[in-house]
Structure formats: C-alpha cells, structure tokens
Amino acid sequence: MALHPEAHPLAGQTVTIREGVTDPAQGAVVGGAHYRLEDWWDRITGKSWGDSRGNPACLQYAMRAVANGLFPDDEVVYGKVGAFGHLVHVSEIAED
C-alpha cells in the first residue's frame, strides 16, 4: 500500500532543484537543474524507496541523501533530469 494516497501537487510539472544541492555520484541532481516530477516514489512503485533494494535510482539517492544530510523518510518523489530518472527529497525542490 502506498504511503501517499494522492498525487504530489507538482506531479507532471517541471520544477527547479534548490541551490546548494550536490550530487557526488553523477552530478545530475544539483542546484538549478530542471526536474520533471512524475509523482511520489511510493505511489509509482507501491513501496518505500528504502525497500527498493538494488534499484539504481534508489542507490544513487541514498548516496546523495547522506552527502546532503537529508532525512531518511519517504517524502521522496521520482522524476527525470534529461532522460535519466532520479529520486529527489521534497526539501530539495526550489520554491518558485
């Protein structure tokens, strides 16, 4: 069962990643990047990102979360920077 019963309010929109966000693994999810937000990760997959063992986007997010001091909760969305999928914590989204 999904943790978020409704779609993220910015689902389907392109948002900007907040300044100061770094990405030690690939450099794609960084401050100023344009991110096409699809929806909450748990709504897309039916489970927490932390339970998605072996998923490349989740592994990269785990490394980024440590590097950026993010909370290990499920306030995580899935979307794309360019053609590649990434998880982003809602606190990393710039308020426009």
N, CA, C and O atoms as CSV, one atom per row, in Angstrom:
chain,resi,resn,atom,element,x,y,z
A,1,MET,N,N,0.843,-1.183,0.000
A,1,MET,CA,C,0.000,0.000,0.000
A,1,MET,C,C,0.889,1.248,0.000
A,1,MET,O,O,1.870,1.321,0.740
A,2,ALA,N,N,0.541,2.208,-0.823
A,2,ALA,CA,C,1.317,3.442,-0.938
A,2,ALA,C,C,1.178,4.287,0.328
A,2,ALA,O,O,0.130,4.297,0.973
A,3,LEU,N,N,2.238,4.984,0.663
A,3,LEU,CA,C,2.216,5.857,1.827
A,3,LEU,C,C,1.503,7.171,1.535
A,3,LEU,O,O,0.927,7.781,2.436
A,4,HIS,N,N,1.540,7.604,0.292
A,4,HIS,CA,C,0.872,8.855,-0.105
A,4,HIS,C,C,-0.380,8.496,-0.914
A,4,HIS,O,O,-0.265,7.979,-2.026
A,5,PRO,N,N,-1.561,8.761,-0.377
A,5,PRO,CA,C,-2.788,8.375,-1.076
A,5,PRO,C,C,-3.113,9.228,-2.302
A,5,PRO,O,O,-3.864,8.796,-3.176
A,6,GLU,N,N,-2.554,10.434,-2.370
A,6,GLU,CA,C,-2.843,11.322,-3.502
A,6,GLU,C,C,-1.568,11.716,-4.215
A,6,GLU,O,O,-0.483,11.683,-3.634
A,7,ALA,N,N,-1.700,12.088,-5.470
A,7,ALA,CA,C,-0.549,12.511,-6.266
A,7,ALA,C,C,0.121,13.739,-5.645
A,7,ALA,O,O,-0.528,14.545,-4.978
A,8,HIS,N,N,1.408,13.863,-5.874
A,8,HIS,CA,C,2.126,15.053,-5.413
A,8,HIS,C,C,1.519,16.266,-6.115
A,8,HIS,O,O,1.177,16.174,-7.293
A,9,PRO,N,N,1.376,17.401,-5.426
A,9,PRO,CA,C,0.754,18.578,-6.050
A,9,PRO,C,C,1.486,19.099,-7.287
A,9,PRO,O,O,0.887,19.796,-8.107
A,10,LEU,N,N,2.769,18.773,-7.432
A,10,LEU,CA,C,3.536,19.225,-8.600
A,10,LEU,C,C,3.747,18.113,-9.627
A,10,LEU,O,O,4.546,18.274,-10.549
A,11,ALA,N,N,3.041,16.986,-9.482
A,11,ALA,CA,C,3.176,15.869,-10.414
A,11,ALA,C,C,2.893,16.332,-11.842
A,11,ALA,O,O,1.906,17.019,-12.103
A,12,GLY,N,N,3.773,15.946,-12.750
A,12,GLY,CA,C,3.613,16.309,-14.155
A,12,GLY,C,C,4.223,17.652,-14.516
A,12,GLY,O,O,4.181,18.060,-15.676
A,13,GLN,N,N,4.790,18.341,-13.537
A,13,GLN,CA,C,5.386,19.655,-13.797
A,13,GLN,C,C,6.908,19.582,-13.744
A,13,GLN,O,O,7.483,18.675,-13.143
A,14,THR,N,N,7.542,20.554,-14.383
A,14,THR,CA,C,8.985,20.695,-14.282
A,14,THR,C,C,9.280,21.711,-13.196
A,14,THR,O,O,8.758,22.826,-13.208
A,15,VAL,N,N,10.127,21.306,-12.254
A,15,VAL,CA,C,10.497,22.154,-11.128
A,15,VAL,C,C,12.010,22.374,-11.176
A,15,VAL,O,O,12.713,21.761,-11.979
A,16,THR,N,N,12.492,23.246,-10.315
A,16,THR,CA,C,13.925,23.526,-10.235
A,16,THR,C,C,14.457,22.975,-8.924
A,16,THR,O,O,13.825,23.095,-7.875
A,17,ILE,N,N,15.634,22.366,-9.008
A,17,ILE,CA,C,16.301,21.869,-7.808
A,17,ILE,C,C,16.899,23.056,-7.063
A,17,ILE,O,O,17.509,23.936,-7.670
A,18,ARG,N,N,16.721,23.074,-5.755
A,18,ARG,CA,C,17.169,24.162,-4.886
A,18,ARG,C,C,18.684,24.335,-4.958
A,18,ARG,O,O,19.426,23.356,-5.034
A,19,GLU,N,N,19.134,25.581,-4.932
A,19,GLU,CA,C,20.568,25.878,-4.917
A,19,GLU,C,C,21.216,25.244,-3.695
A,19,GLU,O,O,20.617,25.193,-2.621
A,20,GLY,N,N,22.430,24.764,-3.865
A,20,GLY,CA,C,23.165,24.138,-2.783
A,20,GLY,C,C,23.090,22.624,-2.774
A,20,GLY,O,O,23.862,21.974,-2.069
A,21,VAL,N,N,22.164,22.042,-3.552
A,21,VAL,CA,C,22.060,20.589,-3.630
A,21,VAL,C,C,23.230,20.069,-4.464
A,21,VAL,O,O,23.530,20.601,-5.533
A,22,THR,N,N,23.879,19.028,-3.963
A,22,THR,CA,C,25.000,18.429,-4.686
A,22,THR,C,C,24.700,16.973,-5.000
A,22,THR,O,O,23.846,16.351,-4.367
A,23,ASP,N,N,25.408,16.440,-5.980
A,23,ASP,CA,C,25.235,15.053,-6.396
A,23,ASP,C,C,26.610,14.438,-6.622
A,23,ASP,O,O,27.162,14.550,-7.716
A,24,PRO,N,N,27.170,13.790,-5.604
A,24,PRO,CA,C,28.518,13.242,-5.735
A,24,PRO,C,C,28.635,12.075,-6.718
A,24,PRO,O,O,29.734,11.784,-7.191
A,25,ALA,N,N,27.539,11.410,-7.029
A,25,ALA,CA,C,27.604,10.228,-7.900
A,25,ALA,C,C,27.665,10.582,-9.379
A,25,ALA,O,O,28.579,10.143,-10.076
A,26,GLN,N,N,26.711,11.366,-9.874
A,26,GLN,CA,C,26.641,11.645,-11.305
A,26,GLN,C,C,26.659,13.133,-11.629
A,26,GLN,O,O,26.995,13.519,-12.748
A,27,GLY,N,N,26.312,13.948,-10.685
A,27,GLY,CA,C,26.277,15.376,-10.951
A,27,GLY,C,C,25.024,15.861,-11.657
A,27,GLY,O,O,24.999,16.999,-12.125
A,28,ALA,N,N,23.970,15.033,-11.754
A,28,ALA,CA,C,22.761,15.427,-12.478
A,28,ALA,C,C,21.774,16.201,-11.599
A,28,ALA,O,O,21.182,17.185,-12.043
A,29,VAL,N,N,21.602,15.759,-10.368
A,29,VAL,CA,C,20.657,16.417,-9.467
A,29,VAL,C,C,21.445,17.422,-8.631
A,29,VAL,O,O,21.928,17.107,-7.543
A,30,VAL,N,N,21.561,18.620,-9.156
A,30,VAL,CA,C,22.306,19.689,-8.499
A,30,VAL,C,C,21.475,20.965,-8.533
A,30,VAL,O,O,20.518,21.082,-9.299
A,31,GLY,N,N,21.857,21.909,-7.696
A,31,GLY,CA,C,21.143,23.174,-7.654
A,31,GLY,C,C,20.993,23.787,-9.033
A,31,GLY,O,O,21.961,23.882,-9.789
A,32,GLY,N,N,19.770,24.206,-9.362
A,32,GLY,CA,C,19.470,24.835,-10.637
A,32,GLY,C,C,19.018,23.878,-11.723
A,32,GLY,O,O,18.542,24.324,-12.767
A,33,ALA,N,N,19.151,22.565,-11.511
A,33,ALA,CA,C,18.734,21.588,-12.525
A,33,ALA,C,C,17.217,21.610,-12.693
A,33,ALA,O,O,16.483,21.853,-11.735
A,34,HIS,N,N,16.756,21.357,-13.907
A,34,HIS,CA,C,15.329,21.245,-14.192
A,34,HIS,C,C,14.933,19.786,-14.044
A,34,HIS,O,O,15.539,18.897,-14.643
A,35,TYR,N,N,13.911,19.557,-13.239
A,35,TYR,CA,C,13.499,18.209,-12.846
A,35,TYR,C,C,12.031,18.021,-13.191
A,35,TYR,O,O,11.172,18.751,-12.696
A,36,ARG,N,N,11.745,17.043,-14.040
A,36,ARG,CA,C,10.360,16.729,-14.425
A,36,ARG,C,C,9.798,15.754,-13.398
A,36,ARG,O,O,10.080,14.557,-13.454
A,37,LEU,N,N,9.009,16.261,-12.465
A,37,LEU,CA,C,8.492,15.487,-11.341
A,37,LEU,C,C,7.312,14.633,-11.804
A,37,LEU,O,O,6.312,15.154,-12.298
A,38,GLU,N,N,7.442,13.316,-11.637
A,38,GLU,CA,C,6.355,12.417,-12.038
A,38,GLU,C,C,5.353,12.198,-10.910
A,38,GLU,O,O,4.155,12.403,-11.103
A,39,ASP,N,N,5.824,11.785,-9.736
A,39,ASP,CA,C,4.933,11.587,-8.581
A,39,ASP,C,C,5.761,11.070,-7.408
A,39,ASP,O,O,6.971,10.869,-7.512
A,40,TRP,N,N,5.071,10.863,-6.291
A,40,TRP,CA,C,5.714,10.262,-5.128
A,40,TRP,C,C,6.272,8.906,-5.524
A,40,TRP,O,O,5.627,8.169,-6.269
A,41,TRP,N,N,7.457,8.566,-5.040
A,41,TRP,CA,C,8.067,7.262,-5.341
A,41,TRP,C,C,7.152,6.125,-4.884
A,41,TRP,O,O,6.962,5.156,-5.619
A,42,ASP,N,N,6.588,6.231,-3.688
A,42,ASP,CA,C,5.775,5.129,-3.182
A,42,ASP,C,C,4.471,4.956,-3.963
A,42,ASP,O,O,3.924,3.854,-3.991
A,43,ARG,N,N,3.971,5.988,-4.583
A,43,ARG,CA,C,2.775,5.854,-5.432
A,43,ARG,C,C,3.127,5.153,-6.739
A,43,ARG,O,O,2.316,4.401,-7.279
A,44,ILE,N,N,4.319,5.394,-7.242
A,44,ILE,CA,C,4.734,4.781,-8.504
A,44,ILE,C,C,5.058,3.301,-8.317
A,44,ILE,O,O,4.694,2.466,-9.145
A,45,THR,N,N,5.748,2.984,-7.215
A,45,THR,CA,C,6.232,1.612,-7.024
A,45,THR,C,C,5.441,0.797,-6.012
A,45,THR,O,O,5.535,-0.430,-6.001
A,46,GLY,N,N,4.657,1.465,-5.158
A,46,GLY,CA,C,3.903,0.752,-4.140
A,46,GLY,C,C,4.705,0.432,-2.891
A,46,GLY,O,O,4.249,-0.314,-2.024
A,47,LYS,N,N,5.918,1.006,-2.802
A,47,LYS,CA,C,6.734,0.760,-1.612
A,47,LYS,C,C,7.695,1.918,-1.381
A,47,LYS,O,O,7.901,2.768,-2.248
A,48,SER,N,N,8.270,1.923,-0.196
A,48,SER,CA,C,9.243,2.939,0.184
A,48,SER,C,C,10.498,2.833,-0.672
A,48,SER,O,O,10.850,1.747,-1.133
A,49,TRP,N,N,11.171,3.956,-0.884
A,49,TRP,CA,C,12.442,3.912,-1.619
A,49,TRP,C,C,13.447,3.052,-0.862
A,49,TRP,O,O,14.281,2.397,-1.487
A,50,GLY,N,N,13.390,3.038,0.461
A,50,GLY,CA,C,14.313,2.256,1.277
A,50,GLY,C,C,14.112,0.755,1.150
A,50,GLY,O,O,15.001,-0.022,1.498
A,51,ASP,N,N,12.952,0.342,0.655
A,51,ASP,CA,C,12.664,-1.074,0.447
A,51,ASP,C,C,12.900,-1.499,-0.997
A,51,ASP,O,O,12.645,-2.649,-1.355
A,52,SER,N,N,13.382,-0.589,-1.820
A,52,SER,CA,C,13.587,-0.863,-3.243
A,52,SER,C,C,15.030,-1.302,-3.486
A,52,SER,O,O,15.787,-0.630,-4.186
A,53,ARG,N,N,15.385,-2.406,-2.913
A,53,ARG,CA,C,16.750,-2.918,-2.963
A,53,ARG,C,C,17.224,-3.142,-4.396
A,53,ARG,O,O,16.517,-3.737,-5.209
A,54,GLY,N,N,18.419,-2.663,-4.691
A,54,GLY,CA,C,19.033,-2.873,-5.999
A,54,GLY,C,C,18.596,-1.903,-7.078
A,54,GLY,O,O,19.132,-1.943,-8.185
A,55,ASN,N,N,17.647,-1.039,-6.795
A,55,ASN,CA,C,17.192,-0.078,-7.796
A,55,ASN,C,C,18.249,1.021,-7.930
A,55,ASN,O,O,18.596,1.653,-6.933
A,56,PRO,N,N,18.770,1.264,-9.140
A,56,PRO,CA,C,19.837,2.252,-9.317
A,56,PRO,C,C,19.460,3.666,-8.858
A,56,PRO,O,O,20.291,4.361,-8.273
A,57,ALA,N,N,18.237,4.095,-9.112
A,57,ALA,CA,C,17.817,5.444,-8.695
A,57,ALA,C,C,17.802,5.538,-7.172
A,57,ALA,O,O,18.170,6.572,-6.613
A,58,CYS,N,N,17.381,4.475,-6.500
A,58,CYS,CA,C,17.343,4.474,-5.035
A,58,CYS,C,C,18.749,4.432,-4.445
A,58,CYS,O,O,19.023,5.085,-3.439
A,59,LEU,N,N,19.634,3.666,-5.068
A,59,LEU,CA,C,21.020,3.608,-4.593
A,59,LEU,C,C,21.698,4.966,-4.725
A,59,LEU,O,O,22.404,5.407,-3.818
A,60,GLN,N,N,21.480,5.628,-5.866
A,60,GLN,CA,C,22.068,6.946,-6.054
A,60,GLN,C,C,21.470,7.938,-5.054
A,60,GLN,O,O,22.185,8.769,-4.494
A,61,TYR,N,N,20.163,7.847,-4.836
A,61,TYR,CA,C,19.516,8.743,-3.882
A,61,TYR,C,C,20.088,8.533,-2.477
A,61,TYR,O,O,20.318,9.503,-1.754
A,62,ALA,N,N,20.315,7.292,-2.089
A,62,ALA,CA,C,20.861,7.009,-0.757
A,62,ALA,C,C,22.213,7.703,-0.584
A,62,ALA,O,O,22.485,8.266,0.477
A,63,MET,N,N,23.058,7.669,-1.611
A,63,MET,CA,C,24.366,8.345,-1.533
A,63,MET,C,C,24.192,9.856,-1.458
A,63,MET,O,O,24.871,10.524,-0.678
A,64,ARG,N,N,23.288,10.395,-2.264
A,64,ARG,CA,C,23.025,11.828,-2.254
A,64,ARG,C,C,22.426,12.276,-0.929
A,64,ARG,O,O,22.748,13.351,-0.423
A,65,ALA,N,N,21.554,11.444,-0.371
A,65,ALA,CA,C,20.901,11.779,0.900
A,65,ALA,C,C,21.938,11.940,2.005
A,65,ALA,O,O,21.853,12.863,2.815
A,66,VAL,N,N,22.907,11.049,2.034
A,66,VAL,CA,C,23.970,11.148,3.043
A,66,VAL,C,C,24.800,12.405,2.791
A,66,VAL,O,O,25.090,13.154,3.724
A,67,ALA,N,N,25.179,12.639,1.544
A,67,ALA,CA,C,26.026,13.791,1.206
A,67,ALA,C,C,25.339,15.123,1.498
A,67,ALA,O,O,26.005,16.108,1.817
A,68,ASN,N,N,24.010,15.156,1.391
A,68,ASN,CA,C,23.264,16.397,1.579
A,68,ASN,C,C,22.554,16.474,2.934
A,68,ASN,O,O,21.833,17.438,3.195
A,69,GLY,N,N,22.746,15.480,3.792
A,69,GLY,CA,C,22.135,15.492,5.117
A,69,GLY,C,C,20.617,15.450,5.087
A,69,GLY,O,O,19.961,16.123,5.881
A,70,LEU,N,N,20.052,14.661,4.171
A,70,LEU,CA,C,18.591,14.577,4.052
A,70,LEU,C,C,18.010,13.608,5.075
A,70,LEU,O,O,18.671,12.658,5.495
A,71,PHE,N,N,16.761,13.863,5.469
A,71,PHE,CA,C,16.067,12.970,6.380
A,71,PHE,C,C,15.783,11.643,5.675
A,71,PHE,O,O,15.444,11.642,4.492
A,72,PRO,N,N,15.915,10.519,6.374
A,72,PRO,CA,C,15.645,9.215,5.749
A,72,PRO,C,C,14.153,8.860,5.796
A,72,PRO,O,O,13.779,7.797,6.294
A,73,ASP,N,N,13.313,9.748,5.279
A,73,ASP,CA,C,11.872,9.496,5.292
A,73,ASP,C,C,11.381,9.200,3.877
A,73,ASP,O,O,12.182,9.025,2.959
A,74,ASP,N,N,10.080,9.145,3.710
A,74,ASP,CA,C,9.506,8.837,2.403
A,74,ASP,C,C,8.909,10.053,1.708
A,74,ASP,O,O,8.003,9.919,0.886
A,75,GLU,N,N,9.409,11.226,2.030
A,75,GLU,CA,C,8.976,12.443,1.338
A,75,GLU,C,C,9.836,12.595,0.086
A,75,GLU,O,O,10.533,13.593,-0.102
A,76,VAL,N,N,9.763,11.574,-0.759
A,76,VAL,CA,C,10.638,11.426,-1.918
A,76,VAL,C,C,9.792,11.265,-3.174
A,76,VAL,O,O,8.828,10.500,-3.203
A,77,VAL,N,N,10.173,11.998,-4.201
A,77,VAL,CA,C,9.476,11.925,-5.481
A,77,VAL,C,C,10.410,11.346,-6.547
A,77,VAL,O,O,11.633,11.354,-6.408
A,78,TYR,N,N,9.792,10.851,-7.600
A,78,TYR,CA,C,10.548,10.337,-8.750
A,78,TYR,C,C,10.310,11.262,-9.929
A,78,TYR,O,O,9.204,11.763,-10.133
A,79,GLY,N,N,11.356,11.478,-10.693
A,79,GLY,CA,C,11.239,12.292,-11.897
A,79,GLY,C,C,12.512,12.177,-12.711
A,79,GLY,O,O,13.341,11.301,-12.462
A,80,LYS,N,N,12.663,13.054,-13.677
A,80,LYS,CA,C,13.806,12.958,-14.581
A,80,LYS,C,C,14.522,14.282,-14.747
A,80,LYS,O,O,13.911,15.350,-14.798
A,81,VAL,N,N,15.831,14.176,-14.829
A,81,VAL,CA,C,16.688,15.267,-15.275
A,81,VAL,C,C,17.190,14.785,-16.626
A,81,VAL,O,O,17.961,13.828,-16.695
A,82,GLY,N,N,16.764,15.432,-17.691
A,82,GLY,CA,C,17.065,14.912,-19.023
A,82,GLY,C,C,16.330,13.599,-19.218
A,82,GLY,O,O,15.129,13.511,-18.961
A,83,ALA,N,N,17.048,12.573,-19.673
A,83,ALA,CA,C,16.435,11.269,-19.936
A,83,ALA,C,C,16.538,10.301,-18.769
A,83,ALA,O,O,15.999,9.197,-18.838
A,84,PHE,N,N,17.223,10.696,-17.697
A,84,PHE,CA,C,17.505,9.768,-16.612
A,84,PHE,C,C,16.650,10.027,-15.374
A,84,PHE,O,O,16.445,11.173,-14.974
A,85,GLY,N,N,16.155,8.937,-14.773
A,85,GLY,CA,C,15.307,9.018,-13.599
A,85,GLY,C,C,16.101,9.177,-12.319
A,85,GLY,O,O,17.166,8.583,-12.149
A,86,HIS,N,N,15.561,9.993,-11.418
A,86,HIS,CA,C,16.206,10.266,-10.140
A,86,HIS,C,C,15.152,10.445,-9.058
A,86,HIS,O,O,14.030,10.872,-9.331
A,87,LEU,N,N,15.526,10.113,-7.831
A,87,LEU,CA,C,14.709,10.423,-6.675
A,87,LEU,C,C,15.189,11.734,-6.074
A,87,LEU,O,O,16.386,12.019,-6.040
A,88,VAL,N,N,14.241,12.522,-5.603
A,88,VAL,CA,C,14.545,13.818,-5.000
A,88,VAL,C,C,13.696,13.956,-3.743
A,88,VAL,O,O,12.506,13.642,-3.751
A,89,HIS,N,N,14.308,14.421,-2.672
A,89,HIS,CA,C,13.558,14.715,-1.456
A,89,HIS,C,C,12.825,16.032,-1.684
A,89,HIS,O,O,13.359,16.927,-2.338
A,90,VAL,N,N,11.615,16.162,-1.158
A,90,VAL,CA,C,10.832,17.366,-1.407
A,90,VAL,C,C,11.544,18.636,-0.909
A,90,VAL,O,O,11.292,19.727,-1.421
A,91,SER,N,N,12.417,18.497,0.070
A,91,SER,CA,C,13.152,19.661,0.568
A,91,SER,C,C,14.190,20.165,-0.438
A,91,SER,O,O,14.731,21.259,-0.274
A,92,GLU,N,N,14.466,19.383,-1.462
A,92,GLU,CA,C,15.447,19.792,-2.478
A,92,GLU,C,C,14.809,20.567,-3.633
A,92,GLU,O,O,15.512,21.027,-4.533
A,93,ILE,N,N,13.495,20.712,-3.612
A,93,ILE,CA,C,12.790,21.428,-4.667
A,93,ILE,C,C,12.696,22.895,-4.307
A,93,ILE,O,O,12.253,23.256,-3.217
A,94,ALA,N,N,13.122,23.741,-5.243
A,94,ALA,CA,C,13.076,25.190,-5.021
A,94,ALA,C,C,11.633,25.661,-5.016
A,94,ALA,O,O,10.807,25.168,-5.784
A,95,GLU,N,N,11.339,26.602,-4.159
A,95,GLU,CA,C,10.009,27.203,-4.137
A,95,GLU,C,C,9.992,28.362,-5.109
A,95,GLU,O,O,10.712,29.345,-4.938
A,96,ASP,N,N,9.161,28.237,-6.134
A,96,ASP,CA,C,9.069,29.293,-7.160
A,96,ASP,C,C,8.029,30.319,-6.813
A,96,ASP,O,O,7.825,31.271,-7.566
